[in-house]
Amino acid sequence: MSPGAPIIKKIALAALLVAFAVAGRLVPHLPNATPMTAALFAASRRLGGQWAYGVAIAALVLSDAILGWYDWRVLISVYGSFLVIAALGSVGASRPARVGVLAGSSVLFFLATNAAVWAFTPGYAKDFSGLMLCYTQALPFLRNMLVGDFVYAAVLSDALYSLPLSLRVRHAITSYAR
């Protein structure tokens, strides 16, 4: 979708991406394996950065309103991380660069949010060993996020890029058949 695409199409795609991200946070899933990053990358690439920020905030607020709120300082790290990920979504023209940015986004989220968990919640010593313990205990969440990000990015990429082609093919077939 080009930057000059009709606003109604942009709103519709943004709403679909928000719904996809919210649904992915609400259905049972491996911890941190959600379509949020994939939705933000798709919004950045298909709609532009400002739209991606809106998709991020809308999806997070809607899903957190249903799931429940948590420590506001950790919440800020989650929202801030996803806003940075939304900005990174359009970086990288080549597939290897996009794969690297996707993996880097998962790592960025892991580092930022677990630093906030360490700093603002009880249970970890507030020293370097406590931070390392927090990161060590959170490694399964990083693994899940990496898996989720790559699986959802592939699924969403295929859906967004295949659908217009399949509609064009279907239209061509029905036009030809007349």
C-alpha positions in Angstrom: 0.0 0.0 0.0 1.5 3.3 -1.1 1.7 6.3 1.2 -0.9 8.0 -1.1 -3.4 5.1 -0.7 -6.9 6.1 0.3 -7.3 6.7 4.0 -10.1 4.1 4.3 -7.8 1.3 3.1 -5.1 2.4 5.6 -7.6 2.5 8.4 -8.9 -0.9 7.5 -5.4 -2.5 7.3 -4.5 -0.8 10.6 -7.7 -2.1 12.2 -6.9 -5.6 11.0 -3.4 -5.5 12.3 -4.6 -4.2 15.7 -7.2 -7.0 15.8 -4.5 -9.6 14.9 -2.2 -8.4 17.6 -4.9 -8.2 20.2 -6.2 -11.6 19.4 -2.7 -13.0 19.6 -2.3 -11.6 23.1 -5.6 -12.9 24.2 -5.6 -16.5 22.9 -3.6 -19.1 24.8 0.0 -18.9 23.7 3.6 -19.5 24.8 4.6 -16.6 27.0 5.9 -13.7 24.8 5.0 -15.6 21.6 2.5 -13.1 20.2 2.0 -11.4 16.8 2.7 -7.9 18.1 6.1 -7.5 16.5 4.9 -8.9 13.2 1.9 -6.6 13.2 4.2 -3.6 13.9 6.6 -4.6 11.1 3.7 -5.0 8.7 2.2 -1.6 9.7 5.6 0.1 9.3 6.3 -1.4 5.9 2.7 -1.2 4.5 1.4 2.0 6.2 4.4 4.0 7.4 5.9 4.7 10.8 3.2 6.9 12.3 0.6 4.3 11.6 2.7 1.7 13.2 2.9 3.7 16.4 -0.9 3.9 16.4 -1.2 0.2 15.8 1.2 -0.5 18.7 -0.6 1.8 21.2 -4.1 0.6 20.2 -3.2 -3.1 20.3 -1.4 -2.8 23.7 -4.1 -0.6 25.4 -6.9 -2.8 24.1 -5.3 -6.0 25.1 -4.0 -4.7 28.5 -7.5 -3.4 29.3 -8.8 -7.0 28.9 -5.8 -8.8 30.4 -5.3 -6.4 33.2 -2.8 -3.7 34.0 0.5 -4.2 35.7 3.3 -2.1 37.3 3.3 1.1 35.3 7.1 1.3 35.2 7.3 -2.1 33.6 4.3 -1.2 31.4 6.3 1.8 30.1 9.2 -0.4 29.2 6.9 -2.7 27.2 5.1 0.1 25.4 8.4 1.9 24.8 10.0 -1.2 23.4 7.2 -1.8 21.0 7.3 1.8 19.9 11.0 1.4 19.1 10.2 -1.9 17.3 7.5 -0.1 15.3 10.2 2.5 14.2 12.5 -0.4 13.3 9.9 -2.2 11.2 10.7 -0.3 8.0 14.5 -0.7 8.4 16.2 -3.0 6.0 15.4 -3.4 2.3 16.9 -6.9 1.8 15.5 -10.0 3.4 18.7 -10.7 5.5 18.5 -7.1 6.8 14.9 -7.6 7.8 15.6 -10.9 9.5 18.4 -9.2 11.5 16.2 -6.3 12.5 13.4 -8.8 13.5 15.8 -10.8 15.7 17.3 -7.6 17.1 13.9 -6.3 18.0 13.2 -9.5 20.1 16.5 -9.0 21.8 15.8 -5.3 22.4 12.5 -6.1 24.0 14.1 -8.8 26.1 16.8 -6.5 27.4 14.6 -3.5 28.1 11.6 -5.2 29.7 13.7 -7.5 31.9 15.8 -4.6 33.1 12.6 -2.9 34.1 11.4 -6.1 35.8 14.7 -6.3 37.7 14.6 -2.6 38.7 11.0 -2.2 39.6 9.8 -5.5 41.0 10.8 -7.4 44.1 12.5 -10.7 43.9 15.9 -9.7 42.5 18.9 -8.2 44.3 19.4 -4.7 43.0 23.0 -5.4 41.9 24.7 -6.8 38.8 24.2 -10.4 39.9 20.5 -9.8 40.4 20.2 -8.3 36.9 22.0 -11.3 35.4 19.7 -13.7 37.4 16.7 -11.8 36.0 18.0 -12.1 32.4 18.9 -15.8 32.9 15.5 -16.7 34.2 13.9 -14.8 31.3 15.8 -16.7 28.6 12.8 -19.0 27.9 10.7 -15.8 27.2 13.3 -14.6 24.7 13.3 -18.0 23.0 9.5 -17.9 22.8 9.5 -14.3 21.5 12.0 -15.1 18.8 10.0 -18.1 17.7 6.7 -16.2 17.8 8.2 -13.2 16.0 9.5 -15.3 13.1 6.5 -17.5 12.8 4.0 -14.6 12.9 6.1 -12.5 10.6 6.2 -15.2 8.0 2.4 -15.9 8.3 1.5 -12.2 8.2 3.9 -11.5 5.4 2.4 -14.3 3.3 -1.1 -13.2 4.1 -0.5 -9.6 3.3 1.5 -10.1 0.2 -0.3 -13.2 -1.2 -3.8 -11.9 -0.7 -3.6 -9.0 -3.2 -2.0 -11.3 -5.8 -4.7 -14.0 -5.2 -7.4 -11.4 -5.6 -5.9 -10.1 -8.8 -5.6 -13.7 -10.1 -9.2 -14.5 -9.1 -10.4 -11.3 -10.8 -8.4 -12.2 -14.0 -9.9 -15.7 -14.0 -13.5 -14.5 -13.5 -13.0 -11.7 -16.1 -11.6 -14.2 -18.6 -14.4 -16.6 -18.0 -17.1 -14.1 -18.9 
